[in-house]
Structures are given as C-alpha cells and as structure tokens.
Amino acid sequence: MAPADSPKLVLITGATSGIGAAYARRLAEQGYDLWLTGRRMAILDALADELRAAYDVEVQAESVDLSHEAELDTLVGRVQACQRLHGLINNAGYADDGTFHLMTPQRHRAQMRVHMEATTLLAQAALPHLEVARGFLINVASLASWMPTPGSPLYGPTKAFVRLFTETLALTYHQTGIRFQALCPGFVITDFHARMGLDPDQFYHKRGPAKAFPAAWVVERSLRDLNKPTVICSPGMHYRFLAWLIRYTPRRLLYRLLKVGMKSRYG
C-alpha cells in the first residue's frame, strides 16, 4: 500500500499536446504528481520541465506508442504495479482519414489498439488502485461517438466504444467511489487537425454550431463535471444540443446533413 500522505499520482496518455497537455497543466496546478506518456519526447520533456518548475510536483515523462502491442503490454504491467495511482486519463487518440478499403489492415489495427484495446487494458489495470484511492477515470471520447464518420472510417465507431465502455464501467463500479467520465468534446483547438494536414485558420470556426474551444477551457469543464453524477461531459451548450440532435434526428436526414457537412469542411 502507498503511504496515506503520499502525493496523488495521475497517468495521462497522449499528454504531448492539446487536451492531454491541458489536463497535465491543470492537475499539476492542483498539486497532483503526473505520469505522462506520448510519442514526441522533445515536446513531452519540455512540458514536464515546465510543470516541475512551475508547480513543484513530480513529473515522469516517457515515450510510449500505444499502437505497438509490446509497448502497451509493458505500460499495462507497470500500471498494475503502481499502488500510488489516483487517476487515469485515457486521452491518446487520433483520426486516420481515408477510404476504408484502400487503407491497410495495419492502420486499422493501430487505431483500434490505441482507442479500444489501450483504453480497456489500462482501465482494467488501474481500477483496483482507483478503488482504494477513491480516484477517477476519464476516457476521452468525442462528439463523433454519436454519429458515422465516413471521412475517418474508424474514428466515430471506436470513440463510440470508448463512450459506451465508460458508461458501462460507471454502472458496474457505482458503489466503489470511483468517479468516471467520458469526455465527448466537439472541435477543440489543438494540433490534432493540423497534423492531419488541415489549415487551422480555415478549419476552426470562431462562432456557430461548430465553434471550436481552447483545450484548457474543455479541460476545466471536464474536471468541474467530474464531481457531478453525470458520466458524459460535452463542454459547450451548443455541443450538448448537437449531441441530442444527432441522437434524435431521423437517420436518413442525418446522413444527408453529414454528406453536406463533409463536403463543406473537408472539400
């Protein structure tokens, strides 16, 4: 058992930038020690140095590619042995655009491993520690978890798994004191879309139903809502409305709107 007065430790996957880095900054400000994983180590190390200097917390940063089975298995084993763990944020994820049958099986397996297998296995490894600590588990899903995503054929389906999996865990472990959340943001201003080759100045909208929010703002809402009984967090009133609208719009009409939206946004 970890000493009762030891600092609380949170593992964040995909912490290099965007939402993951915003979680790291906010939790460090709150006094949590951090275990950060990502693939771009120069950026991750710089973030770790920044947080250590600013908040006097312990920050461990390491390179982990969750699409590689061996690296995922190693991380899972270390999580199982980490009795200090108070929180887990399964944030790592990405969109892989293309036409489904023209994409290689390796690309499909990689995305399924990062979104579904890593989320599942890390949660399983962490839950005994989170129960002792009465800690929290946040799985980052997406507004896209409610709808088809033909331009990125496995993004919506795998994020739907993340959302429903989180709801299932919340019901399964509702008497343990663990707090569960599926974060389902809409568009967030990060380097996520720029790394897909999209122009941020044209892609992100400053107003309207597709307005994009800064990552720090999304994380503030997520951590605020973590103490509420609801499991799904969709920051932004218009995105909560869109999630409701997507679920209840007749499917034929939804498909037509998605085709128009795809053409408008991606060309």
C-alpha positions, 0 to 999 in steps of 0.5 A: 500500500502507498503511504496515506500522505503520499502525493496523488499520482495521475497517468495521462496518455497522449499528454504531448499536446492539446487536451492531454497537455491541458489536463497535465497543466491543470492537475499539476496546478492542483498539486497532483504528481503526473505520469505522462506518456506520448510519442514526441519526447522533445515536446513531452520533456519540455512540458514536464520541465515546465510543470516541475518548475512551475508547480513543484510536483513530480513529473515522469515523462516517457515515450510510449506508442500505444499502437505497438502491442509490446509497448502497451503490454509493458505500460499495462504491467507497470500500471498494475504495479503502481499502488500510488495511482489516483487517476487515469486519463485515457486521452491518446487518440487520433483520426486516420482519414481515408477510404476504408478499403484502400487503407491497410489492415495495419492502420486499422489495427493501430487505431483500434489498439490505441482507442479500444484495446489501450483504453480497456487494458489500462482501465482494467489495470488501474481500477483496483488502485482507483478503488482504494484511492477513491480516484477517477477515470476519464476516457476521452471520447468525442462528439463523433461517438454519436454519429458515422464518420465516413471521412475517418472510417474508424474514428466515430465507431471506436470513440463510440466504444470508448463512450459506451465502455465508460458508461458501462464501467460507471454502472458496474463500479457505482458503489466503489467511489470511483468517479468516471467520465467520458469526455465527448468534446466537439472541435477543440483547438489543438494540433490534432487537425493540423497534423492531419494536414488541415489549415487551422485558420480555415478549419476552426470556426470562431462562432456557430454550431461548430465553434471550436474551444481552447483545450484548457477551457474543455479541460476545466469543464471536464474536471468541474463535471467530474464531481457531478453524477453525470458520466458524459461531459460535452463542454459547450451548450451548443455541443450538448444540443448537437449531441441530442440532435444527432441522437434524435434526428431521423437517420436518413436526414442525418446522413444527408446533413453529414454528406453536406457537412463533409463536403463543406469542411473537408472539400 
